[in-house]
């Protein structure tokens, strides 16, 4: 499932996919449009994609 994730470098929202849930609120995500990966620990940095971003 695709979602929106806030990238820590520029604090903007991008389309992403969850790759792995590691426990202790550590979620590995993959930014599908740019190929970046990041570990998210703050769940407020993830949200559902708005319909126009699918």
DSSP file (Angstrom, degrees, kcal/mol; ACC not computed):
  #  RESIDUE AA STRUCTURE BP1 BP2  ACC     N-H-->O    O-->H-N    N-H-->O    O-->H-N    TCO  KAPPA ALPHA  PHI   PSI    X-CA   Y-CA   Z-CA
    1    1 A X              0   0    0      0, 0.0    17,-0.7     0, 0.0     2,-0.2   0.000 360.0 360.0 360.0 135.1    0.0    0.0    0.0
    2    2 A X  E     +A   17   0A   0     15,-0.1    47,-0.5    13,-0.0     2,-0.3  -0.586 360.0 167.4 -84.9 149.6    1.3    3.5   -0.9
    3    3 A X  E     -A   16   0A   0     13,-2.4    13,-2.9    -2,-0.2     2,-0.4  -0.886  36.8 -99.5-146.2 176.5    1.2    6.3    1.6
    4    4 A X  E     -AB  15  47A   0     43,-3.0    43,-2.3    -2,-0.3     2,-0.4  -0.891  36.5-174.8-104.9 136.7    2.7    9.7    2.0
    5    5 A X  E     -AB  14  46A   0      9,-2.7     9,-2.3    -2,-0.4     2,-0.6  -0.985  25.9-123.6-132.2 142.4    5.8   10.2    4.2
    6    6 A X  E     -A   13   0A   0     39,-2.5     2,-0.3    -2,-0.4     7,-0.2  -0.761  27.0-135.7 -87.2 120.3    7.6   13.4    5.2
    7    7 A X     >  -     0   0    0      5,-2.7     4,-2.1    -2,-0.6     5,-0.4  -0.599   7.0-140.8 -77.9 131.7   11.3   13.3    4.1
    8    8 A X  T  4 S+     0   0    0     -2,-0.3    -1,-0.1     1,-0.2    -2,-0.0   0.774  93.3  61.0 -68.6 -26.4   13.6   14.5    6.9
    9    9 A X  T  4 S+     0   0    0      1,-0.2    -1,-0.2     3,-0.1    -3,-0.0   0.937 127.5   8.5 -68.4 -46.3   16.0   16.4    4.6
   10   10 A X  T  4 S-     0   0    0     -3,-0.2    -2,-0.2     2,-0.2    -1,-0.2   0.433  92.1-127.8-116.5  -1.0   13.4   18.9    3.2
   11   11 A X     <  +     0   0    0     -4,-2.1     2,-0.2     1,-0.2    -3,-0.1   0.735  63.7 134.8  61.7  24.7   10.4   18.2    5.4
   12   12 A X        -     0   0    0     -5,-0.4    -5,-2.7    -7,-0.0     2,-0.4  -0.659  58.8-107.6-100.8 160.3    8.2   17.7    2.3
   13   13 A X  E     +A    6   0A   0     -7,-0.2     2,-0.3    -2,-0.2    -7,-0.2  -0.714  40.7 171.5 -90.6 136.3    5.7   14.9    1.6
   14   14 A X  E     -A    5   0A   0     -9,-2.3    -9,-2.7    -2,-0.4     2,-0.2  -0.949  40.0 -92.2-138.8 158.7    6.4   12.2   -0.9
   15   15 A X  E     +A    4   0A   0     -2,-0.3    17,-0.7   -11,-0.2    18,-0.6  -0.506  54.4 169.8 -70.4 139.4    4.9    8.9   -2.0
   16   16 A X  E     -AC   3  31A   0    -13,-2.9   -13,-2.4    15,-0.3     2,-0.4  -0.947  29.0-142.0-148.2 164.7    6.3    6.0   -0.1
   17   17 A X  E     -AC   2  30A   0     13,-2.1    13,-2.5    -2,-0.3     2,-0.4  -0.997  27.3-118.5-131.1 135.8    5.9    2.3    0.6
   18   18 A X  E     + C   0  29A   0    -17,-0.7    11,-0.3    -2,-0.4     3,-0.1  -0.606  30.6 177.1 -72.5 126.8    6.5    0.6    3.9
   19   19 A X  E     -     0   0A   0      9,-3.3     2,-0.3    -2,-0.4    10,-0.2   0.795  63.7  -4.1 -96.8 -38.0    9.3   -2.0    3.5
   20   20 A X  E     - C   0  28A   0      8,-1.6     8,-3.1     0, 0.0     2,-0.6  -0.976  50.6-143.0-159.6 139.4    9.6   -3.3    7.1
   21   21 A X  E     - C   0  27A   0     -2,-0.3     6,-0.2     6,-0.2     3,-0.1  -0.945  21.1-177.7-104.5 116.5    8.1   -2.6   10.5
   22   22 A X        -     0   0    0      4,-3.3     5,-0.1    -2,-0.6    -1,-0.1   0.391  38.7-109.3 -99.8   1.5   11.0   -3.1   13.0
   23   23 A X  S >  S+     0   0    0      3,-0.5     3,-1.8     1,-0.0    -1,-0.3  -0.113  94.7  69.1  88.3 166.9    9.3   -2.6   16.3
   24   24 A X  T 3  S-     0   0    0      1,-0.3     3,-0.1    -3,-0.1    -1,-0.0   0.848 131.9 -64.5  50.3  37.4    9.6    0.3   18.8
   25   25 A X  T 3  S+     0   0    0      1,-0.2     2,-0.7    17,-0.0    -1,-0.3   0.772  98.1 144.1  58.4  28.8    7.8    2.5   16.1
   26   26 A X    <   +     0   0    0     -3,-1.8    -4,-3.3    13,-0.0    -3,-0.5  -0.892  24.1 179.0 -99.6 115.2   10.7    2.0   13.7
   27   27 A X  E     -CD  21  40A   0     13,-2.6    13,-3.2    -2,-0.7     2,-0.5  -0.970  20.8-145.9-122.4 123.3    9.4    1.8   10.2
   28   28 A X  E     -CD  20  39A   0     -8,-3.1    -9,-3.3    -2,-0.5    -8,-1.6  -0.768  26.1-175.4 -86.6 124.0   11.6    1.4    7.1
   29   29 A X  E     -CD  18  38A   0      9,-2.9     9,-2.0    -2,-0.5     2,-0.5  -0.875  20.2-146.9-123.5 156.7   10.1    3.2    4.1
   30   30 A X  E     -CD  17  37A   0    -13,-2.5   -13,-2.1    -2,-0.3     2,-0.9  -0.987  15.8-138.1-122.2 121.9   11.0    3.5    0.5
   31   31 A X  E >>  -C   16   0A   0      5,-3.1     4,-2.6    -2,-0.5     3,-0.9  -0.715  18.5-159.0 -81.1 107.5   10.3    6.7   -1.4
   32   32 A X  T 34 S+     0   0    0     -2,-0.9    -1,-0.2   -17,-0.7   -16,-0.1   0.733  82.3  50.5 -68.6 -25.2    9.0    5.3   -4.7
   33   33 A X  T 34 S+     0   0    0    -18,-0.6    -1,-0.3     1,-0.1   -17,-0.1   0.691 125.2  23.6 -86.3 -17.8    9.6    8.3   -6.9
   34   34 A X  T <4 S-     0   0    0     -3,-0.9    -2,-0.2     2,-0.1    -1,-0.1   0.539  96.4-121.5-125.7 -12.8   13.3    9.0   -5.9
   35   35 A X     <  +     0   0    0     -4,-2.6    -3,-0.1     1,-0.3     2,-0.1   0.540  61.6 141.9  83.5   5.6   14.6    5.6   -4.6
   36   36 A X        -     0   0    0     -5,-0.5    -5,-3.1    -6,-0.0     2,-0.3  -0.461  35.7-154.2 -78.6 153.3   15.5    6.9   -1.1
   37   37 A X  E     +D   30   0A   0     -7,-0.2     2,-0.3    -2,-0.1    -7,-0.2  -0.937  16.5 171.3-124.3 152.1   15.1    4.9    2.0
   38   38 A X  E     -D   29   0A   0     -9,-2.0    -9,-2.9    -2,-0.3     2,-0.6  -0.992  32.5-123.6-156.8 151.7   14.6    6.1    5.5
   39   39 A X  E     -D   28   0A   0     -2,-0.3     2,-0.5   -11,-0.2   -11,-0.2  -0.900  27.7-157.6 -98.3 123.6   13.7    4.9    9.0
   40   40 A X  E     +D   27   0A   0    -13,-3.2   -13,-2.6    -2,-0.6     3,-0.1  -0.881  24.7 164.0-102.6 129.4   10.7    6.7   10.4
   41   41 A X        +     0   0    0     -2,-0.5     2,-0.8   -15,-0.2    -1,-0.1   0.542  64.4  71.8-115.7 -16.4   10.2    6.7   14.2
   42   42 A X    >   -     0   0    0      1,-0.1     3,-2.3     2,-0.0    -1,-0.2  -0.885  67.1-160.0-102.9 105.8    7.6    9.5   14.4
   43   43 A X  G >  S+     0   0    0     -2,-0.8     3,-1.6     1,-0.3    -1,-0.1   0.665  85.1  74.2 -64.2 -16.1    4.4    8.1   13.1
   44   44 A X  G 3  S+     0   0    0      1,-0.3    -1,-0.3    -3,-0.0    -2,-0.0   0.614  84.0  69.7 -70.7  -9.2    3.0   11.7   12.5
   45   45 A X  G <  S+     0   0    0     -3,-2.3   -39,-2.5   -40,-0.1     2,-0.4   0.376  93.6  69.1 -86.4   3.7    5.4   11.7    9.5
   46   46 A X  E <   +B    5   0A   0     -3,-1.6     2,-0.3   -41,-0.2   -41,-0.2  -0.953  58.7 153.5-122.3 142.8    3.2    9.1    7.7
   47   47 A X  E     -B    4   0A   0    -43,-2.3   -43,-3.0    -2,-0.4     2,-0.1  -0.973  47.3 -79.4-156.1 167.2   -0.3    9.6    6.3
   48   48 A X        -     0   0    0     -2,-0.3     2,-0.3   -45,-0.2   -45,-0.2  -0.401  54.8-104.0 -67.1 149.4   -2.7    8.3    3.7
   49   49 A X        -     0   0    0    -47,-0.5    -1,-0.1    -2,-0.1     2,-0.1  -0.558  31.1-117.8 -73.7 136.0   -2.1    9.5    0.2
   50   50 A X    >   -     0   0    0     -2,-0.3     3,-2.3     1,-0.1     4,-0.4  -0.464  33.7-107.6 -65.0 149.5   -4.5   12.2   -1.1
   51   51 A X  G >  S+     0   0    0      1,-0.3     3,-1.1     2,-0.2    -1,-0.1   0.808 117.4  58.6 -52.0 -34.9   -6.4   10.9   -4.1
   52   52 A X  G 3  S+     0   0    0      1,-0.2    -1,-0.3     2,-0.1    -2,-0.0   0.611  99.1  59.0 -72.5 -11.5   -4.5   13.1   -6.5
   53   53 A X  G <         0   0    0     -3,-2.3    -1,-0.2     1,-0.2    -2,-0.2   0.461 360.0 360.0 -97.6  -1.7   -1.2   11.6   -5.5
   54   54 A X    <         0   0    0     -3,-1.1    -1,-0.2    -4,-0.4    -2,-0.1   0.517 360.0 360.0 -69.5 360.0   -2.0    8.0   -6.4
